[in-house]
């Protein structure tokens, strides 16, 4: 909004050599001349002065100039001078500026900061449900009610601040900490086995061990009990905590058929262009009937800026449709084996993430219809899973 007002009021951009830049800034500060838009690039330093401030600057400097000093008129007045005599264009510019001033009562942009696990899209979707979107009428937005509703609507959100700064809705969020998502430390629980195996070690920090080192356990067996029997206090329930490692053999099977289908692009591309003003989308031109079942889509969106500086609530959108066909393909043995190992990695990745691998036994068999990859992984891993004790 400030950029737009400066454009309407017009200003001069003063550019000097960077070696003389500090003297120029000292001069402005010592004579109490306000400036904005300070930039430094390619050995040059520049700053902007509104017309009234430029008059004071020029009067104080008289005929003196800093090293390589240039003065360029910018803003509405410069635009009028450039297109003087072209009445239609000037009238259109005035109307555009009038529309911009009127639309300053509406949200032009929404910024979201503070997200980590939550995505900005999740926050924006919830904001839209509560009336905060591009084109929303700013005087109708009750920020306090919207903040309260957002806390209830977005799972994982602990705090939110909605500030309306000009035409921008600045949203700052704070997510619920990991500690708040953990199991209630006061809730009683047991530790049970997630895999069959032979116990290697126990590290119990809460509850009573129900197994010992070297013992064979099955999936679902009790490892650490949250029920404590005390002669003095009787039975009491606690939260079982700890780590129980076991020697485990995990088995994986992957089957890859030799006959498969693959996506082959035909080389035909279709484009659909549209313009979005606030939240309303208008199609401009492109192919009317495109089957999304036979196409991959690539969507791009570009924001429109007035005179290259003022951000407008207008977006130019383009959707490209890449046509493809599904064709039969016969895999070679090496291609099938490569795919098998890729799938094996995907299905075993989570199980083996923190495991100590002792040995891998791999067997590959080939049939008429495809290839089968069988693998047994001997490893040591933590098999303890916390399960709450139902006290109802």
Secondary structure, 3 states (H helix, E strand, C coil): CHHHHHHHHCEEEEEEEHHHHHHHHHHHHHCCCCCEEEEEECCEEEEEEEHHHHHHHHHHHCCCCCCCCEEEEECHHHHHHHCCCCHHHHHHHHHHHHHHHHHHHECCEEEEECCCCCCHHHHHHHHHHCCCCCCCEHHHCCHHHHHHHHHHHCCCEEEEEEEEECCEEEEEEEECCHHHHCCCCCCCEEEEECCCEEEEEEEEEECEECCCCCCEECCCCEEEECEEEECCCEEEECECEEEEEEEEEEEEEEEEECEEEEEEEEEEEEEEEEEEECCEEEEEEECCCCCHHHEEEEEEEEEEEECCCEEEEEEEEEEEEEEEEEEEEECCHHHHHHHHHHHHHHHHHHHHCCCEEEEEEEEEEECCCEEEEEEEEEEEEECEEEEECCCC
